[in-house]
Structure formats: C-alpha cells, structure tokens
C-alpha cells in the first residue's frame, strides 16, 4: 500500500503545481503552457481517482478479511 500512497503524493504534487499555473493563466506570458497545465491537472485528478479506487478496493478486502477472523455473535 505504501507504493500507492507514494504515487498519490506525487500525483497530488503535480496537481498542485498544475492548478497554480492554471490559476495564473490570465497573467501568464505563455497561454499555451497554462492551457497544458489545465490538462495536466485534469490528468492528475483522473489518476488520483484511479488510485483512490484501488486503495478503496484494497481496504474493503482487508476489512472483509478482518471481519472473517472475528468471532460471530448471535443476538
């Protein structure tokens, strides 16, 4: 899971930089670079969503496995 967390941190860093560049697009000298930054931000968000989905799946699986090891009580 640590590889996934490292990936998410890197993608978050890319997202932050791209959003900052996009936010300054109105004063940017290179409008094309600002537009590319916007696309980079969208790509980073998509990648983060994929990572989150994988993380969610792993966590759900671990929770189910942990639940299977608990003694079941009948009320």
C-alpha positions in Angstrom: 0.0 0.0 0.0 3.0 2.3 0.5 3.7 2.4 -3.2 0.1 3.5 -3.8 0.5 6.2 -1.2 3.7 7.4 -2.7 2.0 7.6 -6.1 -0.8 9.6 -4.7 1.6 12.0 -3.0 3.4 12.5 -6.3 0.2 13.0 -8.2 -1.1 15.5 -5.6 2.1 17.5 -6.0 1.7 17.5 -9.8 -1.9 18.5 -9.4 -0.9 21.4 -7.0 1.7 22.8 -9.4 -0.6 22.5 -12.4 -3.5 24.2 -10.7 -1.3 27.0 -9.6 -0.1 27.5 -13.2 -3.7 27.3 -14.4 -4.9 29.8 -11.8 -2.4 32.4 -13.1 -3.4 31.9 -16.7 -4.8 35.4 -17.1 -1.4 37.0 -16.4 0.8 34.2 -17.9 3.0 35.1 -20.8 2.7 31.6 -22.2 -1.0 30.9 -22.6 -0.4 27.6 -24.2 1.6 26.4 -21.2 -1.2 27.5 -18.9 -3.7 25.5 -21.0 -1.4 22.5 -20.9 -1.3 22.9 -17.1 -5.0 22.7 -17.0 -5.0 19.5 -19.0 -2.2 18.2 -16.7 -4.4 19.0 -13.7 -7.3 17.0 -15.2 -5.0 14.1 -15.9 -3.6 14.2 -12.3 -7.2 14.2 -11.0 -8.1 11.2 -13.1 -5.0 9.3 -11.9 -5.8 10.2 -8.3 -9.3 8.9 -8.7 -8.0 5.6 -10.1 -5.5 5.4 -7.2 -8.3 6.1 -4.7 -10.5 3.4 -6.3 -7.6 0.9 -6.0 -7.0 1.9 -2.4 -10.7 1.6 -1.6 -10.8 -1.9 -3.0 -7.8 -3.0 -1.0 -9.2 -1.5 2.2 -12.6 -3.2 1.6 -10.9 -6.5 1.1 -8.8 -6.1 4.2 -11.9 -5.2 6.2 -13.7 -8.2 5.0 -10.7 -10.4 5.8 -10.6 -8.9 9.3 -14.3 -9.4 9.8 -13.9 -13.1 8.9 -11.4 -13.6 11.7 -13.8 -12.1 14.3 -15.9 -14.4 16.4 -19.5 -14.0 15.3 -22.1 -13.3 18.0 -25.7 -14.3 17.6 -28.1 -12.0 19.4 
